[in-house]
Amino acid sequence: MSKQSLTVQVDGRAVSVASGSSVLAAVALAAGGANVVTRRSVSGDARGPLCGMGICQECRVRIDGAPHRLACQTLCVQGMSVETGSACK
């Protein structure tokens, strides 16, 4: 039996992921798997996930308008809107 898929918006782009996927997985799919940027530092440098466990806090994104959500620890929900540091170049 295959998992159902759902669609989320990552920086305005529709991304289809399997039910139960993390927001970080959706962000990586939207980025094509390379140069995953989740946020910008105070100096504007691109930052990306390091630990995948919520410890490093580098995967923070804005989800449905709420800032500083951990992409690696948040599961995707149908229709969710995710904004990353890629959108703030």
N, CA, C and O of each residue as an XYZ file, in Angstrom:
356
protein
N       0.849     -1.171      0.000
C       0.000      0.000      0.000
C       0.900      1.241      0.000
O       1.831      1.328      0.800
N       0.630      2.189     -0.882
C       1.448      3.400     -0.956
C       0.855      4.492     -0.077
O      -0.346      4.531      0.186
N       1.738      5.374      0.364
C       1.299      6.496      1.194
C       0.591      7.519      0.320
O       0.930      7.691     -0.851
N      -0.382      8.187      0.891
C      -1.050      9.265      0.180
C      -0.107     10.447      0.098
O       0.749     10.635      0.963
N      -0.267     11.236     -0.939
C       0.555     12.438     -1.051
C      -0.284     13.661     -0.722
O      -1.514     13.628     -0.765
N       0.404     14.722     -0.397
C      -0.253     15.989     -0.122
C       0.588     17.093     -0.738
O       1.759     16.895     -1.062
N      -0.018     18.246     -0.892
C       0.671     19.361     -1.533
C       0.853     20.499     -0.541
O      -0.086     20.896      0.149
N       2.072     21.018     -0.481
C       2.386     22.185      0.344
C       3.022     23.236     -0.562
O       3.520     22.913     -1.641
N       3.003     24.469     -0.130
C       3.629     25.563     -0.864
C       4.957     25.891     -0.188
O       4.995     26.174      1.009
N       6.037     25.852     -0.948
C       7.354     26.233     -0.434
C       7.818     27.431     -1.245
O       8.115     27.312     -2.433
N       7.877     28.579     -0.596
C       8.252     29.830     -1.262
C       7.393     30.055     -2.512
O       7.882     30.487     -3.556
N       6.090     29.746     -2.372
C       5.139     29.973     -3.450
C       5.091     28.890     -4.506
O       4.329     29.001     -5.467
N       5.874     27.861     -4.352
C       5.929     26.763     -5.321
C       5.243     25.526     -4.744
O       5.544     25.118     -3.623
N       4.323     24.927     -5.503
C       3.627     23.721     -5.047
C       4.582     22.536     -5.069
O       5.259     22.282     -6.065
N       4.624     21.815     -3.950
C       5.481     20.637     -3.821
C       4.620     19.491     -3.309
O       3.891     19.647     -2.330
N       4.703     18.344     -3.968
C       3.959     17.159     -3.558
C       4.879     16.244     -2.765
O       5.955     15.871     -3.233
N       4.446     15.884     -1.558
C       5.237     15.009     -0.685
C       4.341     13.899     -0.142
O       3.117     14.028     -0.134
N       4.946     12.830      0.304
C       4.205     11.736      0.921
C       3.671     12.180      2.277
O       4.331     12.930      2.997
N       2.503     11.725      2.612
C       1.939     11.987      3.935
C       2.932     11.498      4.986
O       3.481     10.404      4.855
N       3.166     12.287      6.012
C       4.126     11.927      7.058
C       5.511     12.507      6.838
O       6.403     12.310      7.662
N       5.703     13.233      5.718
C       7.007     13.856      5.434
C       7.219     15.105      6.266
O       6.266     15.797      6.623
N       8.475     15.388      6.573
C       8.802     16.606      7.308
C       8.778     17.805      6.364
O       8.879     17.656      5.146
N       8.645     18.977      6.939
C       8.716     20.204      6.161
C      10.090     20.309      5.510
O      10.202     20.800      4.386
N      11.128     19.859      6.192
C      12.470     19.894      5.621
C      12.549     19.063      4.338
O      13.235     19.453      3.393
N      11.862     17.935      4.294
C      11.832     17.124      3.077
C      11.188     17.904      1.938
O      11.670     17.849      0.807
N      10.118     18.624      2.215
C       9.451     19.435      1.197
C      10.361     20.565      0.721
O      10.408     20.865     -0.472
N      11.081     21.190      1.649
C      12.013     22.269      1.297
C      13.126     21.719      0.405
O      13.516     22.360     -0.571
N      13.636     20.529      0.740
C      14.697     19.911     -0.068
C      14.192     19.568     -1.468
O      14.914     19.751     -2.449
N      12.964     19.076     -1.566
C      12.381     18.783     -2.879
C      12.241     20.057     -3.702
O      12.540     20.065     -4.896
N      11.791     21.127     -3.068
C      11.619     22.404     -3.769
C      12.959     22.940     -4.258
O      13.026     23.601     -5.295
N      14.024     22.657     -3.514
C      15.365     23.134     -3.879
C      16.066     22.189     -4.846
O      17.186     22.460     -5.281
N      15.421     21.099     -5.178
C      16.056     20.129     -6.062
C      17.117     19.301     -5.366
O      17.926     18.649     -6.025
N      17.126     19.319     -4.047
C      18.074     18.523     -3.274
C      19.434     19.155     -3.062
O      20.245     18.625     -2.303
N      19.700     20.272     -3.714
C      21.010     20.924     -3.575
C      20.840     22.325     -3.010
O      19.839     22.996     -3.261
N      21.829     22.751     -2.249
C      21.812     24.108     -1.681
C      20.516     24.430     -0.947
O      19.845     25.418     -1.246
N      20.179     23.585      0.008
C      18.966     23.799      0.786
C      19.199     24.963      1.736
O      20.043     24.889      2.629
N      18.443     26.041      1.535
C      18.522     27.223      2.389
C      17.211     27.323      3.149
O      16.136     27.389      2.554
N      17.314     27.332      4.472
C      16.100     27.445      5.276
C      15.927     28.825      5.882
O      14.805     29.247      6.163
N      17.035     29.534      6.085
C      16.930     30.862      6.682
C      18.156     31.683      6.316
O      19.079     31.184      5.673
N      18.161     32.942      6.729
C      19.299     33.840      6.549
C      19.782     34.277      7.927
O      18.978     34.512      8.829
N      21.099     34.386      8.084
C      21.666     34.875      9.350
C      21.414     36.373      9.447
O      20.929     36.981      8.493
N      21.735     36.969     10.577
C      21.537     38.414     10.743
C      22.378     39.215      9.762
O      22.055     40.362      9.456
N      23.459     38.613      9.265
C      24.296     39.313      8.279
C      23.874     38.996      6.844
O      24.473     39.499      5.894
N      22.823     38.148      6.685
C      22.309     37.831      5.362
C      22.862     36.568      4.730
O      22.493     36.223      3.607
N      23.752     35.867      5.447
C      24.320     34.632      4.902
C      23.276     33.515      4.893
O      22.471     33.398      5.816
N      23.300     32.697      3.842
C      22.398     31.561      3.736
C      22.745     30.526      4.797
O      23.917     30.230      5.029
N      21.724     29.983      5.433
C      21.908     28.944      6.453
C      21.065     27.739      6.059
O      20.017     27.885      5.431
N      21.522     26.559      6.426
C      20.806     25.332      6.109
C      20.863     24.357      7.262
O      21.609     24.566      8.218
N      20.084     23.294      7.184
C      20.016     22.323      8.272
C      21.342     21.584      8.474
O      22.062     21.295      7.518
N      21.643     21.290      9.728
C      22.865     20.567     10.066
C      22.574     19.233     10.743
O      23.111     18.204     10.333
N      21.741     19.237     11.763
C      21.597     18.034     12.586
C      20.385     17.174     12.239
O      20.435     15.956     12.409
N      19.317     17.766     11.766
C      18.112     17.013     11.465
C      17.352     16.531     12.682
O      16.434     15.720     12.560
N      17.729     17.032     13.883
C      17.077     16.614     15.128
C      16.477     17.784     15.900
O      15.921     17.583     16.980
N      16.577     18.996     15.372
C      16.024     20.159     16.062
C      16.969     20.793     17.057
O      16.587     21.745     17.736
N      18.185     20.302     17.165
C      19.148     20.830     18.131
C      19.828     22.097     17.611
O      19.987     23.066     18.353
N      20.230     22.089     16.337
C      21.030     23.198     15.799
C      20.194     24.447     15.504
O      20.736     25.552     15.467
N      18.895     24.291     15.297
C      17.987     25.405     15.013
C      18.237     26.070     13.659
O      17.664     27.125     13.388
N      19.071     25.486     12.808
C      19.378     26.080     11.505
C      18.273     25.838     10.481
O      18.291     26.448      9.412
N      17.326     24.977     10.777
C      16.264     24.665      9.828
C      15.017     25.521     10.030
O      13.947     25.190      9.518
N      15.148     26.612     10.769
C      13.974     27.452     11.056
C      13.394     28.074      9.795
O      14.119     28.634      8.972
N      12.077     27.969      9.655
C      11.337     28.541      8.541
C      10.061     29.192      9.083
O       9.725     29.051     10.258
N       9.368     29.900      8.208
C       8.055     30.471      8.558
C       7.009     29.514      7.996
O       7.011     29.223      6.800
N       6.120     29.027      8.851
C       5.065     28.098      8.435
C       3.720     28.744      8.720
O       3.409     29.089      9.860
N       2.928     28.903      7.669
C       1.603     29.523      7.777
C       1.667     30.825      8.565
O       0.784     31.122      9.369
N       2.726     31.599      8.325
C       2.888     32.902      8.948
C       3.587     32.894     10.298
O       3.947     33.955     10.808
N       3.785     31.720     10.887
C       4.443     31.620     12.197
C       5.954     31.468     11.993
O       6.395     30.503     11.370
N       6.750     32.412     12.512
C       8.206     32.356     12.313
C       8.895     31.340     13.225
O       8.325     30.885     14.217
N      10.124     31.000     12.869
C      11.026     30.192     13.697
C      10.516     28.789     14.001
O      10.749     28.263     15.089
N       9.816     28.181     13.039
C       9.363     26.794     13.192
C      10.473     25.878     12.686
O      11.110     26.184     11.679
N      10.709     24.787     13.352
C      11.758     23.847     12.972
C      11.260     22.928     11.858
O      10.366     22.109     12.072
N      11.841     23.070     10.674
C      11.411     22.298      9.509
C      11.674     20.809      9.668
O      10.926     19.988      9.135
N      12.732     20.450     10.397
C      13.066     19.032     10.543
C      12.147     18.328     11.542
O      12.077     17.099     11.549
N      11.454     19.073     12.371
C      10.607     18.492     13.414
C       9.116     18.708     13.170
O       8.295     18.321     14.001
N       8.757     19.320     12.042
C       7.365     19.623     11.740
C       6.912     18.797     10.549
O       7.579     18.770      9.514
N       5.773     18.119     10.696
C       5.230     17.324      9.600
C       4.388     18.189      8.677
O       3.710     19.117      9.117
N       4.441     17.872      7.401
C       3.653     18.598      6.406
C       2.163     18.328      6.598
O       1.754     17.235      6.991
N       1.370     19.351      6.311
C      -0.084     19.270      6.349
C      -0.587     19.827      5.021
O      -0.044     20.804      4.505
N      -1.614     19.207      4.478
C      -2.173     19.641      3.197
C      -2.412     21.152      3.193
O      -3.052     21.686      4.098
N      -1.894     21.838      2.168
C      -2.121     23.266      2.000
C      -1.197     24.169      2.802
O      -1.307     25.392      2.717
N      -0.295     23.594      3.572
C       0.642     24.371      4.392
C       1.464     25.316      3.509
O       1.803     24.975      2.376
N       1.778     26.495      4.029
C       2.612     27.459      3.327
C       3.916     27.634      4.101
O       3.907     27.967      5.286
N       5.041     27.404      3.413
C       6.372     27.477      4.026
C       7.177     28.561      3.325
O       7.229     28.612      2.096
N       7.802     29.425      4.112
C       8.695     30.445      3.560
C      10.085     30.207      4.135
O      10.255     30.058      5.345
N      11.079     30.175      3.243
C      12.459     29.938      3.655
C      13.312     31.183      3.407
O      12.830     32.190      2.887
N      14.578     31.093      3.786
C      15.533     32.159      3.514
C      15.850     32.311      2.050
O      16.392     33.337      1.641
N      15.521     31.303      1.238
C      15.729     31.403     -0.209
C      14.875     32.506     -0.805
O      15.248     33.138     -1.793
N      13.725     32.725     -0.192
C      12.809     33.755     -0.700
C      13.321     35.148     -0.396
O      12.823     36.119     -0.964
N      14.299     35.273      0.483
C      14.812     36.570      0.929
C      16.222     36.793      0.437
O      17.112     37.068      1.241
N      16.455     36.683     -0.853
C      17.815     36.815     -1.400
C      18.257     38.248     -1.443
O      19.373     38.538     -1.874
